[in-house]
Amino acid sequence: MKKKFYLTFAVISLFALSACDDIQTAEEAAEEAAITYCDCLKNNSKSKCDDQLNSKYKSFVNNDEFYRVFNRVNGCNATISKK
């Protein structure tokens, strides 16, 4: 019984640790978003790129750091803000 408990705990711990690697900070997400957004603008309309940005990074919608970094690092003179 103890072995089963320890094995289950070990498996759950491994999944939890690997999930932590996927979490992005607001700064990392904004830098990635800025690159993706500018690349999108090369071949698509602004509204389509806005929609893609909003859907992929919606978890950062209330994060001021995300907006600040995005506006600072993007190479296509795009500016985003809260509505």
C-alpha positions as CSV (number, residue, x, y, z in Angstrom):
1,M,0.0,0.0,0.0
2,K,2.8,2.4,0.9
3,K,4.6,1.7,-2.4
4,K,1.4,2.5,-4.4
5,F,1.0,5.8,-2.5
6,Y,4.7,6.8,-3.1
7,L,4.5,5.9,-6.8
8,T,1.3,7.9,-7.2
9,F,2.8,10.8,-5.4
10,A,6.0,10.6,-7.5
11,V,4.0,10.6,-10.8
12,I,1.9,13.6,-9.7
13,S,5.0,15.5,-8.7
14,L,6.6,14.9,-12.0
15,F,3.5,16.2,-13.9
16,A,3.4,19.3,-11.6
17,L,7.1,20.1,-12.1
18,S,6.8,19.7,-15.9
19,A,3.8,22.0,-16.0
20,C,5.7,24.8,-14.3
21,D,8.1,25.0,-17.2
22,D,5.2,26.1,-19.5
23,I,4.2,29.1,-17.4
24,Q,5.3,32.4,-18.9
25,T,5.9,35.6,-17.2
26,A,4.2,38.7,-18.5
27,E,7.4,39.9,-19.9
28,E,8.2,36.7,-21.7
29,A,4.6,36.5,-23.1
30,A,4.8,40.1,-24.3
31,E,8.0,39.7,-26.1
32,E,6.7,36.6,-27.8
33,A,3.4,38.4,-28.6
34,A,5.2,41.3,-30.1
35,I,7.2,39.2,-32.5
36,T,4.1,37.1,-33.5
37,Y,2.0,40.2,-33.9
38,C,4.5,42.0,-36.2
39,D,4.9,38.8,-38.3
40,C,1.2,38.6,-38.6
41,L,0.9,42.1,-39.8
42,K,3.1,41.3,-42.8
43,N,0.5,39.1,-44.4
44,N,-2.8,39.9,-42.6
45,S,-5.1,42.7,-41.7
46,K,-4.7,44.5,-38.4
47,S,-8.1,43.3,-37.1
48,K,-7.1,39.6,-37.8
49,C,-3.8,40.1,-35.9
50,D,-5.7,41.8,-33.1
51,D,-8.0,38.9,-32.9
52,Q,-5.2,36.4,-32.8
53,L,-3.4,38.4,-30.1
54,N,-6.5,38.7,-28.0
55,S,-7.3,35.0,-28.2
56,K,-3.8,33.7,-27.5
57,Y,-2.9,36.1,-24.7
58,K,-6.2,36.7,-23.1
59,S,-4.8,35.7,-19.7
60,F,-2.7,38.9,-19.7
61,V,-5.6,41.2,-20.4
62,N,-5.3,42.9,-17.0
63,N,-1.6,42.8,-16.8
64,D,0.0,46.3,-17.1
65,E,3.5,44.8,-17.5
66,F,2.4,42.9,-20.6
67,Y,1.2,46.1,-22.2
68,R,4.3,48.0,-21.3
69,V,6.7,45.4,-22.5
70,F,4.7,44.7,-25.7
71,N,4.7,48.4,-26.6
72,R,8.4,48.8,-25.8
73,V,9.8,45.8,-27.7
74,N,7.7,45.4,-30.9
75,G,9.4,46.3,-34.1
76,C,6.4,47.4,-36.1
77,N,5.3,50.5,-34.1
78,A,2.2,48.8,-32.9
79,T,0.6,50.0,-29.6
80,I,-1.8,48.1,-27.5
81,S,-3.8,49.3,-24.5
82,K,-6.6,48.3,-22.2
83,K,-10.1,49.2,-23.4
